[in-house]
């Protein structure tokens, strides 16, 4: 059976998650206390891989509903967790062989666990086919068999058997008396499908492997069923290596065992270290040491660069955590009957780069063989091109289910996390568009891009489409941006308001000085002018007046719109507007340059006729200047160094 969807109801903070699509790797996000852990824990008990005691209605049923539910709990227990599954071909054949050809109208099965710890089955059954299957097992008179075979439902079968004086008919009548779609589904499920139901394993505490473990004690605990969590990790490691620990304690096999451990070391290292890019020189080594009267299994870590080995417990916590969880999950993924894995905050102890490696491990090794559902608070544990596999868990949503894939229904914390994922994906995408024009803020991007598109439509000088305009949040971020994305791969130029933000690091080895320009070079205005100063004052005020129409109309001391005379003062147009907004109390007294920028971006076609000659000339000069710059990039990429090298920081 293949898991398609999961659902949790009436459990702790979850009223109803709704049906949640399950991909090979499904990610749950949400703020703390939203119900992510509860969802996983409830799902595990549908069919836990290590058994369990079911649900505790007194502590896990939603408190606010408990009073109303308590009276009916014994007679009508609520369902908690459900799985919608698709039967494999052999499972459908098994059901139809036992209960009649065509008895299943759909390969979909829903299985649920309720607060009475009872498993419930829902199947789409063809009642007439089920009836035909019953008749195949019953020796009725031929005429009665023919009549009953035409029954389209269980009710109709009971009607046709009513009053028939025949022992076989009486027996069939007794069977049919309690027959219903739900009882038939329960019989099929309990008899044929229960043993094939996928198991679920919740992992919320990630046990770290013990670097040394006495062999005899390990085997004694295994045989007595008293394994510690760390023992399980060690046994998983040995399983990956193909080592039977029982053979290791046989004295006559000692030499063979040592040789096998050496070979196994290569097997484990090859499998695990592919996903540990933090230090590519590390290798795991398994040893069997004799200490006094007992054999001790030991894991050591070899550093091939320095030709030394150290105890496993001497490595960083992040490395030990990675190796331990790798062993547990890799072993589970390799078992044919392994569980659906429910992982709570995997990778929390890892560095950002290591999180990426670990996520790749989950996708390539674990999710390739079984579904994995995991929770995270880290953008590094979400792939930008797989956001469709992210589900948002909401605590006490005002409407709708607790779990949704609609970003419009996400809480601010979840939106912030996913926004970070998208932004990181955008940065990575820059490497595919290497001509990068850096600007300070979104407003700079909005005006340059949209004026360029208007010019392109008018057949005028537009910015070459090879340029990618990237706002970096603040002009002081430009040096960091350049160093982090590595200018060996990018051809970079910048348009800034204040050149002082980058003084001290501009160098031909990073960005040629002539490729870093300020707005004031293209205008006759303030030395600290912004991109808005490329517009004539009249043209830019037209954008501001439309964007702030309501606030300006409500202000005292100004008319229906702002005119150049209302600005006064000196400096760039943004600085003068800020003074005017404060002086006249427009809006909250603060001018936000993003407001007219967003308005212009949404409504740029409105302003085609408002772009006067001074505005068109200024923007055309900017576009022509940077388009000429493209020619200077040819043949210099190989000579360019990163900022780290220039400053001797790396």
Secondary structure, DSSP 8 states (H G I E B T S, - for coil): -EEEEEEEEEETTEEE---EE--SEEEEE--TTSSHHHHHHHHHTTSBTT------HHHHS-HHHHHHHHTTTTTS--EEEEEEEE--HHHHHHHHHHH-TT-EEEEEEEEEEETT--EEEEEEE-HHHHHHHHHHTS---HHHHHHHHT--SHHHHHHHHTT---HHHHHHHHHHHT--HHHHHHHHIIIIIGGGS--EEEE-S-----SEEEHHHHHHHHHHT---HHHHHHHHHHHHHT--HHHHT-GGGHHHHHHHHHHHHHHHHHHHHTT-TT-TTEEEEEEEEEETTEEEEEEEEEETTTTEEEEGGGS-HHHHHHHHHHHHHHHHHH-TT--EEEESSTTTTS-HHHHHHHHHHIIIIITTTS-EEEE-S-GGGS-GGGGGGEEEE-SS-SSS-SEE--GGG--HHHHHHHHHHHHHHHHHHGGGS-EEEEESSHHHHHHHHHHHHHHHHHTS----TT-EEEE-SSGGGHHHHHHHH-TTS-EEEEEES-GGGTTTT-BTTTB-GGGEEEGGGGSSS-TT--GGGGS-HHHHHHHHHHHTHHHHHHSSS--SS--HHHH-SSS-HHHHHHHHHHHHT-TTS---HHHHHHHHHHSGGGGGGG--HHHHHHHHHHHHHHHHHHHHTTTTGGG---HHHHTT--
